[in-house]
Amino acid sequence: MAKKKGFEDNLMEIDQIIEKLESGDLELEESIKEYEKTIKLIEKCGEMLEEAQGKIKKIEINNGKLELKDLE
């Protein structure tokens, strides 16, 4: 089974695609395909960040007791 790509892997792939696009070596059709792939990767990274943010909690001490609360 293929390993699921993580956030950093997606960012690295985005950087690689941007380098290819900036090189000017791609044909128009290939540039469009790479651009569309980049948009999908950026959307996936956004989803991953939202998911991570939902998991992050802050610890507060209230009347001597530790409490976990959602970040605002």
C-alpha positions, -999 to +999 in steps of 0.1 A: +000+000+000+013+035-009+023+058+019-001+087+023+017+120+015+021+143+044+019+181+045+057+186+040+057+162+011+029+182-006+047+214+000+079+200-015+059+188-046+044+223-049+079+239-048+091+214-075+061+222-098+066+260-093+103+256-103+092+237-135+066+263-143+091+292-138+117+275-160+096+281-191+105+247-204+070+232-204+045+233-233+013+252-226-008+221-221+017+206-196+019+240-178-019+240-174-018+204-160+009+212-136-009+244-125-041+224-119-021+198-099-006+226-078-041+240-070-053+206-058-021+202-036-027+237-021-063+228-013-052+195+003-026+214+024-053+238+035-075+209+046-046+193+065-040+226+083-076+230+093-076+194+106-045+200+126-059+232+140-090+214+152-067+190+171-047+217+189-059+225+224-046+250+249-041+241+285-055+264+311-053+262+348-087+270+364-090+269+402-060+247+404-073+222+378-059+217+343-085+222+315-081+216+278-098+242+256-101+248+219-078+274+204-097+305+192 
